[in-house]
Amino acid sequence: MTIHESVTRSAIRVKPAAVSREGHLLAASRRVWAALGLILAAVLATHLIDFGVYNLKIGLLNATSDSSWSHLLTSCLLVGATVLTIVAARQATRERGLWTTAAVLFAFLAVDEISPLHAQVDEMAWGKLLYVPLLLALCASLWSLSVDEGRFGLIRIGLVTLIASYGIHVLGPHVLSALGLGSETWAYQTKVGVKAGTELAGWTLVVCGLGTIITRITYRRGRGA
């Protein structure tokens, strides 16, 4: 057998595995985007139904209410992220400082989301910008911790989604006000639903990504014991 024939046959044997891996990644990517779309659609639909039919009187459906299902689920996700990062900080043999930083920031955001603090900050002129340093620090920590996931991992897609949500939250009201669209309009309420939907979708992806990484850390620690 010549060297050329040997290389050709090796390439043929490797190709199915490469194709299989590519197909797996494509399927996983489709599931992620489908999940994002479903969460966004659910939040947007329930909020607009409450606006159009019930005049925002049903707190469970109203995305701006602390008793809305999307807000309650976001609070649970932040508490879950706090617990996961604390566990990771205790188990990690490296990058413990990053895990600890993420745990502290998640704990603050969870308390902020559960308590009336976030509502008071939102009432301040440009009060939302107070969160920028905290969010930047959290994004930097999680981006570094998710390096093994690659560019299109759950955590990084979640962070990009959260950045988009934050941009809508900060800039959206000012843009709509300049266009003469107040809170009584469908455009404004659509903005509210999209902001809440992308926020919930982003945190969902981040927490799922954290769970995957921490499961891997626990497995490696168990094998090393």
C-alpha positions in Angstrom: 0.0 0.0 0.0 1.4 3.4 -0.9 1.5 6.3 1.5 -1.1 8.2 -0.6 -3.6 5.2 -0.3 -2.9 5.0 3.4 -3.6 8.7 4.0 -6.7 8.5 1.8 -8.2 5.6 3.7 -7.5 7.3 7.0 -9.3 10.4 5.9 -12.3 8.3 4.8 -12.4 6.7 8.3 -12.1 10.0 10.1 -14.7 11.8 7.9 -17.8 10.1 9.4 -16.7 11.0 12.9 -16.1 14.6 11.9 -19.5 14.8 10.2 -21.2 13.2 13.2 -19.6 15.7 15.5 -20.6 18.6 13.2 -24.2 17.3 13.1 -24.3 17.0 16.9 -23.1 20.6 17.3 -25.6 21.8 14.7 -28.5 20.0 16.5 -27.4 21.4 19.9 -27.3 24.9 18.4 -30.8 24.5 17.0 -32.1 23.4 20.4 -30.5 26.4 22.1 -32.0 28.9 19.6 -35.4 27.1 19.8 -35.3 27.4 23.6 -34.5 31.1 23.4 -37.4 31.6 21.0 -39.8 29.7 23.1 -39.0 31.5 26.3 -39.1 34.9 24.6 -42.4 34.1 22.9 -44.0 32.8 26.2 -43.1 36.0 28.1 -44.1 38.3 25.3 -47.4 36.5 24.7 -48.5 36.4 28.3 -47.5 40.1 28.8 -49.4 41.3 25.7 -52.4 39.2 26.6 -52.5 40.9 30.0 -52.1 44.3 28.4 -54.6 43.8 25.6 -57.3 41.9 27.5 -56.8 42.6 31.2 -55.2 46.1 31.1 -52.2 44.8 33.0 -54.2 43.8 36.1 -53.1 40.2 36.3 -49.7 40.3 38.2 -48.8 36.7 37.2 -48.9 37.7 33.5 -47.6 41.3 33.8 -43.9 41.2 33.0 -43.3 44.4 34.9 -44.8 43.0 38.1 -42.7 41.4 40.9 -45.3 38.7 41.0 -45.1 37.8 37.4 -44.1 34.2 36.5 -41.1 35.5 34.5 -39.8 37.6 37.4 -40.3 34.7 39.9 -38.5 32.3 37.6 -35.7 34.8 37.1 -35.3 35.1 40.9 -35.1 31.3 41.2 -32.5 31.1 38.5 -30.3 33.7 40.2 -30.6 31.9 43.5 -29.7 28.7 41.7 -26.7 30.3 40.1 -25.5 31.5 43.5 -25.7 28.0 44.9 -23.9 26.5 41.9 -21.1 29.0 41.9 -20.6 28.5 45.7 -20.3 24.8 45.1 -17.9 25.4 42.3 -15.8 27.7 44.4 -15.5 25.1 47.1 -14.7 22.2 44.7 -12.5 24.0 42.0 -8.8 23.4 42.2 -8.1 26.3 39.9 -9.9 29.6 39.1 -11.3 29.6 42.6 -11.1 33.4 42.7 -13.3 33.7 39.6 -15.9 31.3 41.0 -15.9 33.2 44.3 -16.3 36.5 42.5 -19.2 35.1 40.4 -20.9 33.7 43.6 -20.7 37.1 45.4 -22.2 38.9 42.4 -24.9 36.3 41.8 -25.8 36.6 45.5 -26.2 40.3 45.2 -28.3 40.1 42.1 -30.5 37.5 43.7 -31.2 39.6 46.7 -31.7 42.6 44.4 -34.2 40.7 42.3 -36.1 39.3 45.3 -36.2 42.6 47.3 -37.8 45.9 46.4 -34.3 47.3 45.8 -34.3 46.9 42.0 -37.6 48.8 41.7 -36.2 51.7 43.7 -33.1 51.8 41.5 -35.3 51.8 38.3 -37.2 54.9 39.5 -33.9 56.9 39.7 -32.9 58.9 36.6 -30.5 56.5 34.7 -30.4 54.4 37.9 -30.1 51.3 35.8 -26.5 52.3 35.0 -25.5 51.6 38.6 -25.6 48.0 37.7 -23.0 48.3 34.9 -19.8 47.7 37.0 -21.4 44.6 38.6 -22.6 43.2 35.3 -19.3 43.8 33.6 -17.5 42.0 36.4 -19.9 39.1 36.3 -19.6 38.9 32.5 -15.8 38.9 32.6 -15.8 36.2 35.3 -18.2 33.9 33.5 -16.6 34.5 30.1 -13.3 33.3 31.5 -14.8 30.4 33.3 -16.6 29.2 30.1 -13.5 29.2 27.9 -13.8 25.4 27.5 -17.3 25.8 26.1 -16.1 27.6 23.1 -17.5 30.8 21.5 -21.0 29.3 21.1 -21.4 27.7 24.6 -24.5 28.1 26.7 -23.0 30.7 29.0 -21.6 32.9 26.3 -24.8 32.9 24.3 -26.7 33.6 27.6 -24.4 36.6 28.4 -24.9 38.1 24.9 -28.6 37.7 25.3 -28.5 39.4 28.7 -26.5 42.3 27.3 -29.1 42.7 24.6 -31.8 42.7 27.3 -30.0 45.3 29.4 -29.6 47.5 26.3 -33.4 47.3 25.7 -34.0 48.0 29.3 -31.8 51.1 29.5 -32.3 52.6 26.0 -35.7 51.4 25.0 -37.8 53.8 27.0 -35.8 56.8 25.8 -36.1 55.8 22.2 -39.8 55.2 22.4 -40.4 58.4 24.3 -38.6 60.3 21.5 -40.9 58.7 19.0 -43.9 59.7 21.1 -44.8 56.2 22.1 -45.9 56.0 25.8 -46.6 53.1 28.1 -50.2 52.9 26.8 -49.0 51.8 23.3 -48.5 48.3 22.0 -45.0 49.2 20.9 -44.0 50.1 24.5 -45.5 47.0 25.9 -43.8 44.9 23.3 -40.5 46.4 24.4 -41.4 45.4 28.0 -42.1 41.8 26.9 -39.0 41.5 24.8 -36.8 42.8 27.6 -38.3 40.5 30.2 -38.2 37.5 27.7 -34.6 38.0 26.7 -33.6 38.4 30.4 -35.2 35.2 31.4 -33.8 33.4 28.4 -30.3 34.7 29.1 -30.3 33.6 32.7 -31.7 30.2 31.8 -28.8 29.6 29.4 -26.2 30.8 31.9 -27.5 28.6 34.7 -27.7 25.5 32.4 -24.1 26.3 31.3 -23.0 26.6 34.9 -24.6 23.3 35.7 -22.8 21.6 32.9 -19.4 23.0 33.9 -19.9 22.2 37.6 -21.0 18.6 36.8 -17.7 18.3 34.9 -15.7 19.7 37.8 -17.4 17.3 40.2 -16.7 14.3 37.9 -13.1 15.2 37.5 -12.7 15.6 41.3 -14.4 12.3 41.9 -12.0 10.6 39.5 -9.0 12.2 41.1 -10.1 11.2 44.6 
